[in-house]
């Protein structure tokens, strides 16, 4: 009995699991349809669509830096998550207006909400475990299964409903999912072990500007930020400059905190920053899924399966499906390897994950050997590509989330978690630039023929694969000295 109690996961993990599952149902449902909605309904060129898609997905993650800091210092994680969930649901329903104005306004509102939701729910998961708790990596992997269960439902149910019955129906389902996720989080609060409460409840609710308290002012400030995000989405080039400025601020904050706290934390912050840079490499290539890989599926993949043709957006289901298959296996594997002292270091896991990502893109060369007369590769091409991307992801994403909660000073957990998601924001922006390599026609329009697009996709993905494998091998080579700088964090 004692051993079972020591290995059982906290009850709060499962409430957070389902809350995050529905939030990801919302996010991936909308994201899965976005590139097709832009190109097929709003009739934007490939390059225009990639720019909007890249700016949106970048901002969704970038604002977690601010959302994490506000939660750390003002709101607490619980209030931030509930407020964020409400905003995300409203954003999905705004998209139902049916034109470009309502789409961009809805995306701007979702961005504001996600900034409060995404980083902070992961922070609560980390706080359910004491320092040195061997269950932490396993717990984050279980949590990550929830992320991908939501993504799987989004890329099957939402994507197919949107493709067959209208994109507005898909966006509506996504919004309903976010409402459910917020309700689940609220009802699970008694299981969060007292974590996530406001750092100073008295200060939060004390009037500071007439009858308005800090909570009121934070809500008003967030609502005022929505028009700013609207303008950024319509002027996507400015997003890159914003990301660079934010990255400079975050790096300065992490280094300053490390220097002030002594050599151990300084070294840990150094490793964290380096792994964040490698994380950008991984996600810049991985996040082709919702953009160029979806258009590749639309134009050059035979999507018939057992007599049924699935939608191009639905091909994104491979990734979350594989997470559901392999997630539990990896969760158990890390614990077993830890017990026998064979668990790879965090830097080594990152290197192995990046190598697998690169090998996934090289699968396109194999699929090209079976191309049909109309330049379509078999569906197994995407199936095998996404399988390697998924196993690579399991070496990086849940491990990265766990790493942040281990390396971050207690008072900076939300801020450092925001820095982690900022790296994914930067990766999404870079991903949009990489996606443009698959567009050849003037103005970024769809390539003129299936033969043109096929040749371009194969060439681009092959180069991407070779370069990524090389970067992963480099990280594996330098993993030992990086591991020493972590001073016992495993």
C-alpha positions, 0 to 999 in steps of 0.5 A, a space after each residue: 500500500 505504501 508503495 502504491 501511495 508513493 507512485 500514484 499521481 495527484 488527483 488534481 492532475 486528472 482534473 487539469 488533464 481534462 481541462 487542458 484536453 478541452 482547451 486543446 480541442 478548442 485551439 487545435 480545432 480552430 487551427 486545423 481549419 485556419 489555413 484552409 479557411 484562409 486559402 479556400 474561403 477568404 481566397 488568400 494566396 499561400 504566402 498571405 495565409 502563411 503570414 497570418 497563420 504564423 503571426 497568429 500561432 506565434 502570438 498565441 504562445 508569445 503572450 504566455 510570457 506576460 500571462 505567466 508574469 501577471 499570474 505570478 505577481 497579481 492574479 494567481 494561476 487559477 483566476 488567470 486560467 478561468 479568465 483566459 478560458 472565457 476569453 478563448 471561448 468568446 474568440 471562437 464564437 466571434 469568428 462565426 461572424 463569417 468574414 475576415 474582420 470577425 476572423 481576425 477579431 476572434 483570433 485576437 481575443 483567443 490570443 489574449 485568453 491563451 496567454 492566461 490559460 496555457 502557461 499557467 495550467 502547466 505551472 499548476 501541474 508542476 506545483 503538484 509535485 515536491 522537489 525530487 519527486 520521481 513522478 514529475 516526468 511521468 505526470 507531465 507525460 500523462 498531462 501531455 496525453 490530455 493535450 493530444 487527446 484534445 488535439 485528436 478529437 479536434 483534428 477528427 471531429 472539428 476538422 471533418 465537421 468543418 470540412 463537410 458542413 462548413 467552417 463555421 460549424 467547426 469553429 462553433 464546436 471549438 468554442 463549445 469545447 472551451 466552455 466545457 474545459 473552463 467548467 472542468 477546471 473550476 470544479 476541480 479546484 479542491 484537488 489542486 492542493 492549495 496551489 494557484 491562489 493569488 500571491 496577495 489576495 488582499 492586494 488583489 481586491 483592494 481598490 486602487 483607482 476609485 472603486 476599481 481593484 487590481 483584478 478589474 484593472 487587469 481585466 480592462 487592460 487585457 480587453 484593451 490589448 485585443 485591438 492591439 493584437 488585431 492590428 498585429 495580425 493585419 501587419 504580421 511583419 511587426 510580430 517578428 520585431 515584437 518577438 525579438 524585443 520580448 526574447 531580449 527582455 526574457 533572456 535578460 531577466 533569466 540571466 539577471 536572476 541567475 547571476 543574482 542567485 549564484 553560480 548554480 542558478 546561473 549555470 541552470 539558466 544558461 542551459 535553459 536558454 540554450 535548450 530553448 534555442 534548440 527547441 525553436 529549431 524543433 518546433 519551426 520544423 514540426 509546426 509545418 503540420 498546420 500550414 505547408 503539410 496541410 496544403 501538401 496533403 490537400 494537393 499531393 497526397 492520396 487521402 483515400 482510406 478504406 474507401 473513404 476520403 478524409 479531409 486535408 485538415 484531418 490528416 493532422 490527426 496522425 500526431 495526436 493519435 500517435 501521442 495517445 498510442 506512445 504517450 503511456 509507453 513513454 511515461 512508464 519508460 522514463 520511470 523504468 529507466 530512472 530506476 535502473 540509472 539509464 534515463 538519458 539526460 535532458 539535453 540528450 533527449 532533446 538531441 534525440 528528439 530533433 534527429 527523429 524530427 529530421 528523419 520524419 521529413 526524409 520519409 517524403 523521399 520514400 513516399 516519392 518512390 510510390 507517386 501516382 500519375 497525378 503526382 499524389 503520394 500514398 497516405 502512409 507517407 504522412 502516417 510515417 512522417 508524423 510517427 517520427 515527428 511524434 516520437 521526437 515530440 515525446 522526447 522534447 515537449 513533456 520533458 521540456 515542460 518538466 524541465 522548466 518547473 525543475 530549473 525555475 526559481 519558485 517565485 518565477 515559475 510562471 515567467 520561466 514557463 512563459 519563456 518556454 512558450 515564447 520559444 515556441 512562439 518564435 518557432 511558429 513565426 520561423 515556421 511560417 517563413 519556412 512554409 513559404 519555401 513550398 510556394 513557387 508562383 508569383 505572389 505566393 499563389 498555389 503552384 501552377 500544377 501538381 507536378 510543380 508542387 510535388 517537386 517543391 514539397 519533396 525538395 524542401 522537406 528533404 533539405 529540412 530533414 537533412 539540416 535538422 538531423 545534423 542539428 540534433 546530432 550536434 546537441 547529442 555531442 554536447 549533451 554531457 557538458 550541458 548536463 554538468 551545468 544543470 547541477 543534479 537536475 535530471 
